[in-house]
Amino acid sequence: KREFRSWPGRKLIAMTIIGVLGLFLVLPWPHFISVPCKLVSAEQRTYSAPYSGKLSKVHFRSGDWVRQGAVLFEMDTEEIQKQKSKLAAELKSRTQAMIRFLQAGDTARAGEENSSVIAIRKELTIIESQIDRSGARAHESGTLIESNLHQRIGETVPLGERMFDFAPTSAQRVELKIPDYLGLEFRVGQVGNF
């Protein structure tokens, strides 16, 4: 018969394994859990069409994070540019006519031309303002929510129509939709990465 002898280190190894397993159960360890979630914002901003016109470019989609100053979308300025060129030519023509009338001593007609020049300059200022506003920029960093603008490129949008809803970074939070079976894995205020 063969005799089985006890190895003295067996107990030590068994106790070490049990101790390590106990530590794994007691100590918190980083781990990953994937659950559905939704980005919500305490503050929400809306970006609207700055004027009636065609939507020409959209630079971001729903869920994209945007830096402050980034261009969100652009309106088509082709018609406005044509109008600006037409007004600039008319301004030049009226200014030259005003100078001719002044040189001829016809102050009444020169005054009429001066009134037209002033009105055209005001109109040009409005048009230049529209061109400057044709590209909507993010006023602060954040995330775009609720947008279907990519489907609307080329469409004419009216003044003030809602284009994007925007959640500033400073006011964002993530709501997790945790299934019941994972309820014990989470605590209120627990830190995690999104």
N, CA and C of each residue as an Amber inpcrd file, in Angstrom:
protein
   582
   0.8240000  -1.1940000   0.0000000   0.0000000   0.0000000   0.0000000
   0.8530000   1.2360000   0.0000000   0.3110000   2.1970000  -0.6370000
   1.0040000   3.4890000  -0.6820000   0.5110000   4.3800000   0.4050000
   1.3820000   5.0550000   0.9990000   1.0270000   5.9630000   2.0850000
   1.0220000   7.3990000   1.5810000  -0.0250000   8.1280000   1.9450000
  -0.1100000   9.5320000   1.5390000   0.4080000  10.3910000   2.6680000
   1.3680000  11.1830000   2.3480000   1.9320000  12.0640000   3.3680000
   1.4440000  13.4800000   3.1630000   1.2190000  14.1440000   4.1980000
   0.7710000  15.5400000   4.1690000   1.9610000  16.4430000   3.9450000
   1.7860000  17.3260000   3.0200000   2.8350000  18.3080000   2.7380000
   2.6070000  19.5020000   3.6400000   3.5800000  19.9790000   4.4080000
   3.3380000  21.0170000   5.4020000   2.9410000  22.3600000   4.7860000
   3.3060000  22.6460000   3.5800000   2.9980000  23.9410000   2.9750000
   1.6050000  23.9950000   2.3690000   0.9050000  22.8650000   2.3140000
  -0.4340000  22.8180000   1.7340000  -1.4150000  23.7000000   2.4760000
  -1.3660000  23.6630000   3.7590000  -2.2720000  24.4950000   4.5530000
  -1.9840000  25.9720000   4.3360000  -0.7380000  26.3130000   4.2540000
  -0.3450000  27.7090000   4.0480000  -0.8330000  28.2050000   2.6840000
  -0.6870000  27.4010000   1.6590000  -1.1400000  27.7870000   0.3080000
  -2.6590000  27.9130000   0.2870000  -3.3610000  26.9820000   0.8940000
  -4.8270000  27.0210000   0.9350000  -5.2990000  28.2670000   1.6720000
  -4.6770000  28.6000000   2.7860000  -5.0630000  29.8020000   3.5550000
  -4.7790000  31.0670000   2.7510000  -3.6830000  31.1010000   2.0270000
  -3.3370000  32.2580000   1.1970000  -4.3750000  32.4430000   0.0950000
  -4.7750000  31.3850000  -0.5660000  -5.7790000  31.4610000  -1.6370000
  -7.1110000  31.9500000  -1.0790000  -7.5110000  31.4200000   0.0620000
  -8.7700000  31.8500000   0.6890000  -8.6830000  33.3180000   1.0870000
  -7.5510000  33.7520000   1.5980000  -7.3640000  35.1550000   1.9810000
  -7.4330000  36.0900000   0.7850000  -6.8010000  35.7280000  -0.3270000
  -6.8290000  36.5580000  -1.5430000  -8.2480000  36.6340000  -2.0950000
  -8.9510000  35.5040000  -2.1320000 -10.3410000  35.5130000  -2.6010000
 -11.2160000  36.3820000  -1.6940000 -10.9680000  36.3350000  -0.4040000
 -11.7040000  37.1810000   0.5420000 -11.4640000  38.6610000   0.2620000
 -10.2160000  39.0220000  -0.0480000  -9.9150000  40.4180000  -0.3880000
 -10.6550000  40.8490000  -1.6410000 -10.7130000  39.9870000  -2.6440000
 -11.4370000  40.3160000  -3.8720000 -12.9110000  40.5740000  -3.5930000
 -13.4770000  39.8690000  -2.6510000 -14.8930000  40.0430000  -2.3310000
 -15.1480000  41.2900000  -1.4810000 -14.2000000  41.6580000  -0.6500000
 -14.3970000  42.7600000   0.2940000 -13.9650000  44.1160000  -0.2740000
 -12.8330000  44.1660000  -0.9290000 -12.3000000  45.4300000  -1.4390000
 -13.0010000  45.8430000  -2.7370000 -13.2240000  47.1550000  -2.9050000
 -13.8250000  47.6050000  -4.1740000 -12.7790000  47.5700000  -5.2940000
 -13.1540000  47.0290000  -6.4140000 -12.2650000  46.9400000  -7.5690000
 -12.9180000  47.6580000  -8.7340000 -12.0970000  48.3580000  -9.5360000
 -12.6910000  49.0150000 -10.7090000 -13.2330000  47.9650000 -11.6720000
 -14.4300000  48.2260000 -12.1660000 -15.0220000  47.3260000 -13.1320000
 -15.9400000  48.1260000 -14.0470000 -16.3370000  47.5280000 -15.1420000
 -17.1410000  48.2150000 -16.1370000 -18.5090000  47.5740000 -16.2210000
 -19.5070000  48.4470000 -16.2370000 -20.8790000  47.9970000 -16.4150000
 -21.4830000  48.8680000 -17.5050000 -22.0950000  48.2790000 -18.4640000
 -22.7030000  49.0230000 -19.5630000 -24.2190000  49.0290000 -19.3810000
 -24.7930000  50.2250000 -19.2560000 -26.2390000  50.3640000 -19.1120000
 -26.7120000  51.4920000 -20.0320000 -27.9640000  51.4550000 -20.4620000
 -28.4880000  52.5510000 -21.2690000 -28.5010000  53.8440000 -20.4450000
 -28.2740000  54.9580000 -21.1020000 -28.2850000  56.2190000 -20.3810000
 -28.8050000  57.3270000 -21.2840000 -29.0900000  58.4690000 -20.6700000
 -29.6010000  59.6240000 -21.4000000 -28.9300000  60.8660000 -20.8340000
 -28.4630000  61.7350000 -21.7290000 -27.8640000  63.0030000 -21.3250000
 -28.9840000  64.0040000 -21.1000000 -29.0320000  64.5880000 -19.9200000
 -30.0310000  65.6210000 -19.6180000 -29.3010000  66.8660000 -19.1420000
 -29.9850000  67.9720000 -19.2580000 -29.3580000  69.2410000 -18.8990000
 -30.3030000  70.0500000 -18.0350000 -29.7440000  70.6500000 -16.9850000
 -30.5290000  71.5410000 -16.1400000 -30.8800000  72.8090000 -16.9130000
 -29.9810000  73.2120000 -17.7970000 -30.2090000  74.3570000 -18.6780000
 -30.1650000  73.8440000 -20.1060000 -31.0540000  74.3620000 -20.9140000
 -31.0360000  73.9790000 -22.3130000 -31.1620000  75.2390000 -23.1480000
 -30.3240000  75.3540000 -24.1520000 -30.3720000  76.5070000 -25.0400000
 -30.8210000  76.0480000 -26.4190000 -31.4940000  76.9410000 -27.1060000
 -31.9540000  76.6350000 -28.4530000 -31.2800000  77.5750000 -29.4350000
 -30.7520000  77.0010000 -30.5060000 -30.1960000  77.8020000 -31.6010000
 -31.2330000  77.8170000 -32.7070000 -31.5680000  79.0180000 -33.1750000
 -32.6030000  79.1840000 -34.1810000 -32.0190000  79.7540000 -35.4650000
 -32.8120000  79.6890000 -36.5250000 -32.3980000  80.2650000 -37.8080000
 -32.2740000  81.7800000 -37.6550000 -31.1200000  82.3510000 -38.0210000
 -30.9150000  83.7890000 -37.8390000 -31.7170000  84.6440000 -38.8140000
 -32.1400000  84.0520000 -39.9260000 -32.9830000  84.7240000 -40.9020000
 -33.5860000  83.6600000 -41.8140000 -34.5800000  84.0410000 -42.5920000
 -35.1840000  83.1010000 -43.5380000 -34.1970000  82.8340000 -44.6630000
 -34.0060000  81.5840000 -44.9800000 -33.0870000  81.2300000 -46.0570000
 -32.8330000  79.7430000 -46.0840000 -31.9520000  79.3500000 -47.0240000
 -31.6160000  77.9380000 -47.1790000 -30.5270000  77.5280000 -46.2000000
 -30.6750000  76.3390000 -45.6820000 -29.6630000  75.7370000 -44.8200000
 -28.6130000  75.1050000 -45.7270000 -27.3510000  75.5710000 -45.6360000
 -26.3420000  75.0720000 -46.5730000 -25.4050000  74.0290000 -45.9740000
 -25.0350000  74.1730000 -44.7030000 -24.0920000  73.2190000 -44.0930000
 -24.4710000  72.9690000 -42.6340000 -24.2480000  71.7410000 -42.2040000
 -24.4250000  71.3660000 -40.8030000 -23.1390000  70.6610000 -40.3900000
 -22.4810000  71.1680000 -39.3550000 -21.1620000  70.6470000 -38.9760000
 -21.1980000  69.6040000 -37.8620000 -22.3220000  69.4810000 -37.1520000
 -22.4080000  68.5460000 -36.0280000 -23.7390000  67.8190000 -36.0550000
 -23.7630000  66.6820000 -35.3880000 -24.9880000  65.8730000 -35.2690000
 -25.4130000  65.7980000 -33.8020000 -26.6150000  65.2970000 -33.5950000
 -27.1250000  65.0850000 -32.2390000 -26.1580000  64.2120000 -31.4510000
 -25.8620000  64.6150000 -30.2250000 -24.9620000  63.8600000 -29.3640000
 -23.5080000  64.2800000 -29.4700000 -23.1650000  65.1010000 -30.4560000
 -21.7760000  65.5580000 -30.6040000 -21.4390000  66.6040000 -29.5520000
 -20.2120000  66.5110000 -29.0350000 -19.6980000  67.5260000 -28.1090000
 -19.0780000  68.6340000 -28.9480000 -19.3400000  69.8890000 -28.5630000
 -18.9190000  71.0520000 -29.3470000 -18.1250000  72.0030000 -28.4720000
 -17.0130000  72.5050000 -29.0040000 -16.2180000  73.5260000 -28.3130000
 -16.8450000  74.8990000 -28.4960000 -16.6120000  75.7610000 -27.5160000
 -17.0720000  77.1420000 -27.6130000 -16.4840000  77.7900000 -28.8700000
 -17.3220000  78.4840000 -29.6300000 -16.8820000  79.1860000 -30.8330000
 -16.9830000  78.3690000 -32.1080000 -17.2540000  77.0750000 -32.0070000
 -17.3650000  76.2320000 -33.2030000 -18.6130000  76.6040000 -33.9920000
 -18.5120000  76.5660000 -35.3210000 -19.6660000  76.8450000 -36.1840000
 -20.5580000  75.6070000 -36.1920000 -21.8210000  75.7860000 -35.8040000
 -22.7650000  74.6720000 -35.7200000 -23.4160000  74.3890000 -37.0690000
 -23.9100000  75.4410000 -37.7090000 -24.5380000  75.3100000 -39.0210000
 -24.3690000  76.6200000 -39.7770000 -24.5590000  76.5490000 -41.0980000
 -24.4240000  77.7410000 -41.9280000 -25.6310000  77.8780000 -42.8380000
 -26.0590000  79.1060000 -42.9930000 -27.1430000  79.4190000 -43.9130000
 -26.5190000  79.8050000 -45.2540000 -27.2520000  79.5690000 -46.3340000
 -26.7780000  79.9270000 -47.6690000 -26.7940000  81.4530000 -47.8040000
 -25.6980000  82.0260000 -48.2750000 -25.5930000  83.4890000 -48.4020000
 -25.5330000  83.9420000 -49.8610000 -25.7690000  83.0310000 -50.7940000
 -25.6530000  83.3790000 -52.2150000 -26.5980000  84.5230000 -52.5970000
 -27.8630000  84.4270000 -52.2150000 -28.8390000  85.4800000 -52.5470000
 -28.4900000  86.7920000 -51.8550000 -28.0640000  86.6970000 -50.6080000
 -27.7050000  87.9060000 -49.8520000 -26.4730000  88.5630000 -50.4660000
 -25.5120000  87.7490000 -50.8990000 -24.3100000  88.2940000 -51.5440000
 -24.6740000  89.0140000 -52.8410000 -25.6020000  88.4420000 -53.6110000
 -26.0620000  89.0960000 -54.8460000 -26.7150000  90.4350000 -54.5200000
 -27.5580000  90.4260000 -53.4920000 -28.2320000  91.6540000 -53.0700000
 -27.2120000  92.6940000 -52.6030000 -26.1850000  92.2350000 -51.8890000
 -25.1360000  93.1410000 -51.4190000 -24.3870000  93.7670000 -52.5990000
 -24.0460000  92.9600000 -53.5950000 -23.3440000  93.4690000 -54.7790000
 -24.2040000  94.4890000 -55.5220000 -25.4810000  94.1910000 -55.6490000
 -26.4120000  95.1020000 -56.3300000 -26.5040000  96.4400000 -55.5830000
 -26.6150000  96.3700000 -54.2450000 -26.6920000  97.5910000 -53.4400000
 -25.3760000  98.3750000 -53.4760000 -24.2570000  97.6570000 -53.4860000
 -22.9530000  98.3370000 -53.5490000 -22.8180000  99.0950000 -54.8580000
 -23.2750000  98.5040000 -55.9660000 -23.2320000  99.1900000 -57.2640000
 -24.1520000 100.4090000 -57.2600000 -25.3380000 100.2280000 -56.6730000
 -26.2690000 101.3620000 -56.5970000 -25.7170000 102.4740000 -55.7130000
 -25.0610000 102.1100000 -54.6250000 -24.4430000 103.0960000 -53.7360000
 -23.3950000 103.9100000 -54.4950000 -22.5750000 103.2340000 -55.2510000
 -21.5370000 103.9150000 -56.0390000 -22.1640000 104.8800000 -57.0460000
 -23.2040000 104.4040000 -57.7290000 -23.8860000 105.2260000 -58.7280000
 -24.5280000 106.4580000 -58.0900000 -25.2160000 106.2720000 -56.9580000
 -25.8850000 107.3930000 -56.2670000 -24.8630000 108.3860000 -55.7080000
 -23.7460000 107.8720000 -55.2130000 -22.7070000 108.7630000 -54.6870000
 -22.1300000 109.6300000 -55.8060000 -21.8750000 109.0040000 -56.9540000
 -21.3560000 109.7710000 -58.0950000 -22.3730000 110.8100000 -58.5700000
 -23.6590000 110.4400000 -58.5960000 -24.7030000 111.3780000 -59.0000000
 -24.7780000 112.5540000 -58.0230000 -24.6660000 112.2500000 -56.7160000
 -24.7040000 113.3050000 -55.7010000 -23.5510000 114.2870000 -55.9100000
 -22.3730000 113.7650000 -56.1930000 -21.1970000 114.6240000 -56.4280000
 -21.4120000 115.4810000 -57.6790000 -21.9580000 114.9110000 -58.7410000
 -22.2310000 115.6890000 -59.9660000 -23.2200000 116.8180000 -59.6960000
 -24.2810000 116.4970000 -58.9370000 -25.2870000 117.5410000 -58.6390000
 -24.6890000 118.6480000 -57.7790000 -23.8340000 118.2590000 -56.8350000
 -23.1800000 119.2830000 -56.0020000 -22.2680000 120.1630000 -56.8430000
 -21.5330000 119.5660000 -57.7640000 -20.6370000 120.3400000 -58.6300000
 -21.4230000 121.2570000 -59.5580000 -22.6280000 120.8420000 -59.9340000
 -23.4720000 121.6610000 -60.8000000 -24.2430000 122.7080000 -60.0000000
 -24.1740000 122.6350000 -58.6770000 -24.8710000 123.5990000 -57.8320000
 -26.3280000 123.2560000 -57.5870000 -26.7600000 122.0690000 -57.9460000
 -28.1420000 121.6410000 -57.7350000 -28.2280000 120.9130000 -56.3880000
 -28.3300000 121.6920000 -55.3260000 -28.3030000 121.1330000 -53.9660000
 -29.5550000 120.3260000 -53.6360000 -30.6760000 120.6730000 -54.2370000
 -31.9190000 119.9350000 -53.9610000 -31.7900000 118.4950000 -54.4400000
 -31.3380000 118.3150000 -55.6620000 -31.1880000 116.9500000 -56.1970000
 -30.0290000 116.2250000 -55.5100000 -28.9780000 116.9730000 -55.1440000
 -27.8700000 116.3690000 -54.4020000 -28.3640000 115.8690000 -53.0440000
 -29.2640000 116.6020000 -52.4040000 -29.8540000 116.1900000 -51.1320000
 -30.6800000 114.9310000 -51.2720000 -31.4380000 114.8210000 -52.3890000
 -32.2170000 113.6140000 -52.6480000 -31.2930000 112.3990000 -52.7960000
 -30.2140000 112.6020000 -53.5450000 -29.2510000 111.5170000 -53.7350000
 -28.5790000 111.1510000 -52.4070000 -28.2920000 112.1440000 -51.5840000
 -27.6860000 111.8940000 -50.2730000 -28.6190000 111.0520000 -49.4040000
 -29.9240000 111.3520000 -49.4500000 -30.9000000 110.5530000 -48.6900000
 -30.8910000 109.1010000 -49.1690000 -30.7990000 108.9170000 -50.4890000
 -30.7400000 107.5580000 -51.0480000 -29.4640000 106.8550000 -50.6100000
 -28.3300000 107.5770000 -50.6070000 -27.0510000 107.0060000 -50.1770000
 -27.1360000 106.5390000 -48.7260000 -27.7290000 107.3480000 -47.8680000
 -27.8690000 106.9830000 -46.4470000 -28.7310000 105.7290000 -46.3020000
 -29.8380000 105.6580000 -47.0260000 -30.7370000 104.4970000 -46.9490000
 -30.0290000 103.2310000 -47.4440000 -29.2660000 103.3540000 -48.5270000
 -28.5490000 102.1940000 -49.0660000 -27.4900000 101.7150000 -48.0800000
 -26.7810000 102.6470000 -47.4590000 -25.7680000 102.2560000 -46.4610000
 -26.4020000 101.5000000 -45.2940000 -27.5740000 101.9410000 -44.8450000
 -28.2750000 101.2500000 -43.7560000 -28.6740000  99.8420000 -44.1900000
 -29.1570000  99.7300000 -45.4350000 -29.5270000  98.4180000 -45.9490000
 -28.3090000  97.5020000 -46.0550000 -27.1940000  98.0620000 -46.4960000
 -25.9480000  97.2850000 -46.5800000 -25.4860000  96.8160000 -45.2010000
 -25.6590000  97.6560000 -44.1990000 -25.2960000  97.2750000 -42.8320000
 -26.1290000  96.0850000 -42.3700000 -27.4130000  96.0990000 -42.6800000
 -28.3030000  94.9860000 -42.3120000 -27.8740000  93.7120000 -43.0330000
 -27.5590000  93.8230000 -44.3170000 -27.1510000  92.6590000 -45.1040000
 -25.8270000  92.0950000 -44.5880000 -24.8810000  92.9580000 -44.2790000
 -23.5940000  92.4930000 -43.7400000 -23.7880000  91.7990000 -42.4010000
 -24.7370000  92.2940000 -41.6110000 -25.0520000  91.6530000 -40.3340000
 -25.6170000  90.2470000 -40.5730000 -26.4750000  90.1010000 -41.5780000
 -27.0240000  88.7790000 -41.9020000 -25.9130000  87.8320000 -42.3510000
 -24.9900000  88.3380000 -43.1440000 -23.8740000  87.4940000 -43.6120000
 -23.0240000  87.0580000 -42.4200000 -22.7720000  87.9800000 -41.4820000
 -22.0020000  87.6270000 -40.2770000 -22.7100000  86.5740000 -39.4410000
 -24.0430000  86.6190000 -39.4160000 -24.8300000  85.6830000 -38.6140000
 -25.1770000  84.4060000 -39.3570000 -24.7230000  84.2660000 -40.6020000
 -25.0930000  83.0910000 -41.3950000 -24.5140000  81.8040000 -40.8210000
 -23.4190000  81.8980000 -40.1070000 -22.8350000  80.7330000 -39.4410000
 -23.0650000  80.8420000 -37.9510000 -23.9530000  80.0130000 -37.4090000
 -24.2560000  80.0460000 -35.9740000 -23.1180000  79.3990000 -35.1980000
 -22.5830000  80.1100000 -34.2250000 -21.4650000  79.6100000 -33.4090000
 -21.9450000  79.2620000 -32.0030000 -21.3040000  78.2500000 -31.4200000
 -21.6130000  77.8430000 -30.0510000 -21.0790000  78.9060000 -29.0860000
 -21.9360000  79.3900000 -28.2130000 -21.5390000  80.4180000 -27.2520000
 -20.7120000  79.8570000 -26.1040000 -20.8290000  78.5500000 -25.8980000
 -20.0460000  77.8680000 -24.8710000 -19.9250000  76.3990000 -25.2550000
 -19.0640000  75.6800000 -24.5780000 -18.8810000  74.2500000 -24.8700000
 -20.0750000  73.4640000 -24.3510000 -20.4070000  72.3960000 -25.0560000
 -21.5290000  71.5750000 -24.6320000 -21.8300000  70.4800000 -25.6400000
 -23.0160000  69.9060000 -25.5140000 -23.4440000  68.7910000 -26.3560000
 -24.7260000  69.1560000 -27.0830000 -24.7970000  68.8060000 -28.3570000
 -26.0100000  69.0390000 -29.1380000 -26.9940000  67.9200000 -28.8720000
 -28.2270000  68.3130000 -28.6290000 -29.2770000  67.3200000 -28.4070000
 -30.4570000  67.6510000 -29.3090000 -31.2190000  66.6660000 -29.6510000
 -32.4450000  66.8430000 -30.4250000 -32.2340000  67.6460000 -31.7030000
 -31.6360000  67.0230000 -32.6950000 -31.4410000  67.6960000 -33.9780000
 -31.5610000  66.7080000 -35.1260000 -32.2330000  67.1490000 -36.1780000
 -32.3080000  66.3530000 -37.4100000 -31.8870000  67.2180000 -38.5950000
 -31.0100000  68.1720000 -38.3570000 -30.6350000  69.1340000 -39.3860000
 -29.9610000  68.5120000 -40.6030000 -29.2150000  67.4290000 -40.4440000
 -28.5410000  66.8230000 -41.5930000 -29.5390000  66.4030000 -42.6710000
 -30.7440000  66.0990000 -42.2810000 -31.7750000  65.6980000 -43.2320000
 -32.3830000  66.9100000 -43.9320000 -32.0940000  68.1110000 -43.4390000
 -32.7550000  69.3120000 -43.9620000 -31.8370000  70.2250000 -44.7640000
 -30.6250000  69.7860000 -45.0570000 -29.6960000  70.6080000 -45.8370000
 -30.3370000  70.9030000 -47.1970000 -30.3110000  72.1700000 -47.5910000
 -30.9080000  72.6020000 -48.8570000 -32.3330000  73.1090000 -48.7220000
 -32.9660000  72.8460000 -47.5750000 -34.3350000  73.3290000 -47.3450000
 -34.3160000  74.7960000 -46.9290000 -35.3960000  75.4800000 -47.2330000
 -35.5600000  76.8570000 -46.7760000 -36.1870000  76.8170000 -45.3850000
 -35.5650000  77.5140000 -44.4490000 -36.0800000  77.5560000 -43.0820000
 -36.4950000  78.9930000 -42.7590000 -37.6060000  79.1640000 -42.0460000
 -38.0450000  80.5180000 -41.7090000 -37.2410000  81.1120000 -40.5480000
 -37.2510000  82.4100000 -40.4620000 -36.5940000  83.1290000 -39.3720000
 -37.0850000  82.5990000 -38.0260000 -36.1460000  82.2960000 -37.1370000
 -36.4900000  81.8810000 -35.7760000 -36.8160000  80.4130000 -35.5980000
 -36.8060000  79.6260000 -36.6750000 -37.1070000  78.2010000 -36.5160000
 -36.0190000  77.5150000 -35.7020000 -36.4330000  76.6140000 -34.8010000
 -35.5050000  75.8750000 -33.9450000 -34.6290000  74.9690000 -34.8040000
 -33.2990000  75.1160000 -34.6460000 -32.3560000  74.3170000 -35.4080000
 -31.7080000  73.2440000 -34.5320000 -31.2200000  73.6450000 -33.3410000
 -30.5360000  72.7490000 -32.4090000 -31.0070000  73.0490000 -30.9990000
 -31.0530000  72.0100000 -30.1760000 -31.1120000  72.2030000 -28.7320000
 -29.7170000  71.8780000 -28.2290000 -29.2490000  72.6600000 -27.2860000
 -27.8530000  72.6100000 -26.8520000 -27.8020000  72.5180000 -25.3360000
 -27.0040000  71.5910000 -24.8300000 -26.8280000  71.4200000 -23.3780000
 -25.4150000  71.8670000 -23.0100000 -25.2790000  73.0010000 -22.2930000
 -23.9410000  73.4440000 -21.8810000 -23.2860000  72.4050000 -20.9770000
 -21.9780000  72.2570000 -21.1010000 -21.2340000  71.2780000 -20.3100000
 -21.4490000  71.4890000 -18.8220000 -21.5110000  72.7430000 -18.4060000
 -21.6420000  73.0520000 -16.9780000 -22.9720000  72.5990000 -16.3890000
 -23.9700000  72.3290000 -17.2320000 -25.2920000  71.9800000 -16.7170000
 -25.7170000  70.5580000 -17.0870000 -24.7870000  69.7230000 -17.5170000
 -25.1390000  68.3760000 -17.9590000 -25.0600000  67.3570000 -16.8320000
 -25.8920000  66.3480000 -16.9620000 -25.7770000  65.1760000 -16.1060000
 -26.2730000  63.9780000 -16.9100000 -25.8580000  62.8160000 -16.4980000
 -26.2260000  61.5900000 -17.2010000 -27.1850000  60.8040000 -16.3270000
 -28.3300000  60.4460000 -16.8820000 -29.2870000  59.6000000 -16.1670000
 -29.0920000  58.1680000 -16.6560000 -28.7710000  57.2740000 -15.7290000
 -28.5740000  55.8660000 -16.0610000 -29.8810000  55.1080000 -15.9020000
 -30.1640000  54.2430000 -16.8200000 -31.3550000  53.3830000 -16.7340000
 -30.8710000  52.0080000 -16.2860000 -30.8050000  51.8310000 -14.9690000
 -30.1980000  50.6330000 -14.3820000 -31.2520000  49.5430000 -14.1950000
 -31.0270000  48.3720000 -14.7800000 -31.9610000  47.2610000 -14.5670000
 -31.9310000  46.8220000 -13.0960000 -33.0350000  46.2570000 -12.6370000
 -33.1580000  45.8430000 -11.2360000 -32.0430000  44.8990000 -10.7920000
 -31.6360000  43.9990000 -11.6580000 -30.6270000  43.0160000 -11.2480000
 -29.2510000  43.6410000 -11.0060000 -29.0290000  44.8930000 -11.4670000
 -27.7550000  45.5790000 -11.2240000 -27.8770000  46.6400000 -10.1280000
 -29.0130000  46.7150000  -9.5030000 -29.2640000  47.7690000  -8.5150000
 -28.2550000  47.8390000  -7.3910000 -27.7160000  46.7290000  -6.9490000
 -26.7660000  46.7270000  -5.8410000 -25.3700000  47.1540000  -6.2690000
 -25.1280000  47.2440000  -7.5660000 -23.8140000  47.6320000  -8.0740000
 -23.5760000  49.1500000  -7.9580000 -24.6470000  49.9340000  -7.8040000
 -24.5360000  51.3890000  -7.8300000 -24.9900000  52.0080000  -6.5260000
 -24.3720000  53.1610000  -6.2030000 -24.7710000  53.9510000  -5.0330000
 -24.9690000  55.4030000  -5.4860000 -25.8330000  56.1160000  -4.8290000
 -26.0390000  57.5300000  -5.1260000 -24.7420000  58.2800000  -4.8950000
 -24.3500000  59.0860000  -5.8510000 -23.1180000  59.8700000  -5.7320000
 -21.8700000  59.1440000  -6.1540000 -22.0160000  57.9090000  -6.5880000
 -20.8530000  57.1270000  -7.0060000 -20.2360000  57.7550000  -8.2640000
 -18.9290000  57.8070000  -8.3200000 -18.2140000  58.3980000  -9.4520000
 -17.9950000  57.3590000 -10.5140000 -18.1430000  57.7840000 -11.7640000
 -17.8990000  56.8870000 -12.8770000 -17.5410000  57.6790000 -14.1180000
 -17.2330000  56.9980000 -15.1770000 -16.9140000  57.6320000 -16.4510000
 -18.0280000  57.3990000 -17.4330000 -18.2490000  58.3950000 -18.2820000
 -19.3070000  58.3140000 -19.2910000 -18.6540000  58.3010000 -20.6460000
